[in-house]
Amino acid sequence: MENNNLPSDDNLLDAKDYAALKALHTSTSGRRWKNKTGWNFTSETPPPAEAVSDWHGVTVVGDRANCWQFCRELLRINLIQLIL
């Protein structure tokens, strides 16, 4: 008997996207962001893509994450802090 409450590999976020989001979060001091709603890396395996679509600044299409506008702004802020 199959447990339908567990996420299948078909609806998990792409593993490379999860790793990239985790690297972005770590390298930009994500714990200190003003709005870090949803950004959760307590699991080593990617979460369901639907859950990641609730993360601040992230949109998900299928199993792929996109945070272009949010990431661009975040990197701009970090570059300014490096210059100052």
N, C-alpha and C positions, 0 to 999 in steps of 0.2 A: 504494500500500500504506500502510495506516494504522499508526502506531506506538502500540500500546496501552500502552506504558510511560509515556507523557506524560499528565498529568492533563487531563481535559476540563473545559470550563467548568461542566459539570453537577456536578462534585464538588469545586469550589473553594469556599473560604469566601466568604460574601457580602462584597463589596468595602467596603460601608459598615461592616460589623462589623469588618473588618480595620483600617480607618482609625480606628475608635473604640478598638480595643484598642491600636493604635500610639500614639494620642493619650494614652490613659491611662498607658501605659508611660512615655512621654516626660515627661508632666507630673508624674509621681510618682517620678521618679528610679529607674526600673525597673532600671537597671544596679546599683543598690545594694540591691535587695531581697534578703532572706535566701534565699528560695526563688524562683528565676526559671526553673525547669525548663521548657524548651521555648520560652520567649518569644523569638522570633527574627524580626527585621524586616530581614534582609539583602536581601530581595526587595521591589521596589516593587509587585509583583502579589500578590494573596492566594494563600496556600498551599492545598493540599488540606485540606478540612474535617477529614478524618480525622487529619491531623497536628496540627491545632490542639486536637483533643480530648485530646491528651497534654500540653498546656500546663498548668502548675500553676494551679489555681483556675478553669479554663475547662471548660465542658461544651458540646458541640455537638449540635444536633439538625438533621438535614438539612444545610443550608449556613449555619445561623445559630448564632452564638456566644452563650453566656450565662455571665456571671461575676458574677452578682448578689451572692452571699454574699462572695466574695473581694473584689470591688470595693467593697462596702459597708465591709468591715473595713479595707481599704487607705485609703479616704477618711477613715474615722474616725481612723485613726492619723495621717494627714497633718493633719487639722484640729486634733488635740491638739498636734501639734508646732508649728503656727502660733500656738496660744494660749499655749503655754509660752514 
